[in-house]
Amino acid sequence: AKPDKDIVVIDGDGALLMNMGSLVTINACRPRNLTWIVINNGAYGSTGNQETYAKDLNLSEIASSVGLKSYKFEETDLKELISDDECNFVEFNCKPGNSTAPIIEKTPESIKKRFMAIL
């Protein structure tokens, strides 16, 4: 939708596990300006840090198996990947845990309106 922009998606391992078909769909579309970063902390962070099976998986290897150009974060130059006119998948492994963050003061409706205005 925005071929003139570099698009970066930051996702979690739990979201990827619940939507594995997205790997195949992204590979089929191959947007030349997409960098998809999956933070693999082995936990469903937004629902209480329950363990995921991703802690025992190599998500970049799975993404490669469907045809995506895939990398481990520590083996990449992220700025270069984002601007290279390729569709890239990056796995960032880390330990589970959430930071203490303040409650968002905006309503879901105001966030939606702000997001739609940007598009």
C-alpha positions as CSV (number, residue, x, y, z in Angstrom):
1,A,0.0,0.0,0.0
2,K,3.0,2.3,0.6
3,P,5.6,1.2,-2.0
4,D,7.6,4.5,-1.6
5,K,8.1,3.9,2.2
6,D,10.3,1.4,4.1
7,I,7.8,-0.6,6.2
8,V,8.9,-2.2,9.5
9,V,6.6,-4.6,11.4
10,I,7.5,-5.5,14.9
11,D,5.6,-8.6,16.1
12,G,5.8,-11.1,18.9
13,D,6.5,-14.8,18.8
14,G,3.1,-15.6,20.2
15,A,1.4,-13.5,17.5
16,L,3.4,-15.3,14.8
17,L,2.5,-18.7,16.3
18,M,-1.2,-17.9,16.2
19,N,-0.9,-16.6,12.6
20,M,1.6,-19.0,10.9
21,G,-0.3,-18.5,7.6
22,S,1.0,-15.0,7.5
23,L,4.5,-16.3,6.6
24,V,3.2,-17.9,3.5
25,T,1.1,-14.9,2.6
26,I,3.9,-12.5,3.0
27,N,6.2,-14.7,0.9
28,A,3.6,-14.9,-1.8
29,C,3.2,-11.1,-1.9
30,R,6.9,-10.4,-1.4
31,P,6.6,-6.7,-0.7
32,R,10.0,-5.2,-1.6
33,N,9.9,-2.7,1.2
34,L,8.9,-4.9,4.2
35,T,11.1,-5.8,7.1
36,W,9.3,-8.0,9.6
37,I,10.9,-8.3,13.0
38,V,9.7,-10.9,15.4
39,I,10.7,-10.6,19.0
40,N,11.0,-14.1,20.3
41,N,10.9,-14.0,24.1
42,G,9.2,-17.4,24.4
43,A,6.2,-15.9,26.1
44,Y,2.7,-14.4,25.5
45,G,3.7,-11.1,27.1
46,S,0.5,-9.3,26.7
47,T,-1.6,-11.9,28.5
48,G,0.7,-12.7,31.5
49,N,3.9,-14.2,30.2
50,Q,2.6,-17.7,29.6
51,E,5.3,-19.8,27.8
52,T,5.1,-20.2,24.0
53,Y,6.5,-23.1,22.0
54,A,8.6,-20.6,20.2
55,K,11.3,-20.8,22.9
56,D,12.3,-24.1,21.4
57,L,12.0,-23.0,17.7
58,N,14.2,-21.3,15.2
59,L,11.6,-18.9,13.8
60,S,14.0,-17.5,11.2
61,E,14.6,-21.0,9.9
62,I,10.8,-21.6,9.7
63,A,10.5,-18.3,7.7
64,S,13.3,-19.4,5.4
65,S,11.6,-22.7,4.8
66,V,8.6,-20.9,3.2
67,G,10.9,-18.7,1.1
68,L,11.5,-15.5,3.1
69,K,14.9,-14.0,3.4
70,S,15.5,-14.6,7.1
71,Y,18.1,-13.4,9.6
72,K,18.9,-13.6,13.3
73,F,19.0,-10.0,14.6
74,E,22.6,-10.2,15.9
75,E,23.8,-11.3,12.5
76,T,22.3,-8.3,10.6
77,D,22.8,-4.6,9.9
78,L,19.2,-3.6,10.5
79,K,19.4,-0.2,8.8
80,E,20.8,-1.9,5.7
81,L,18.0,-4.6,5.7
82,I,15.3,-1.9,6.1
83,S,16.5,0.0,3.1
84,D,17.6,-2.9,0.8
85,D,14.4,-3.2,-1.3
86,E,13.8,-6.8,-0.2
87,C,11.2,-8.6,1.9
88,N,13.1,-9.5,5.1
89,F,12.3,-11.5,8.2
90,V,14.4,-10.9,11.4
91,E,14.2,-12.9,14.6
92,F,15.2,-11.1,17.8
93,N,15.7,-13.5,20.7
94,C,15.4,-12.2,24.2
95,K,14.3,-13.2,27.7
96,P,10.6,-12.8,28.7
97,G,9.4,-9.9,30.8
98,N,7.5,-6.7,30.6
99,S,8.6,-3.2,31.5
100,T,6.5,-1.2,33.8
101,A,4.7,1.1,31.5
102,P,2.1,3.8,32.3
103,I,-1.5,3.3,31.4
104,I,-2.3,4.7,28.0
105,E,-4.5,7.8,28.5
106,K,-6.0,7.8,25.0
107,T,-9.2,5.9,24.2
108,P,-9.2,3.2,21.5
109,E,-11.4,5.4,19.4
110,S,-8.9,8.3,19.5
111,I,-6.0,6.0,18.7
112,K,-8.0,4.6,15.7
113,K,-8.8,8.1,14.5
114,R,-5.2,9.2,14.8
115,F,-4.0,6.1,13.0
116,M,-6.5,6.6,10.1
117,A,-5.5,10.3,9.8
118,I,-1.9,9.3,9.2
119,L,-2.9,6.8,6.5
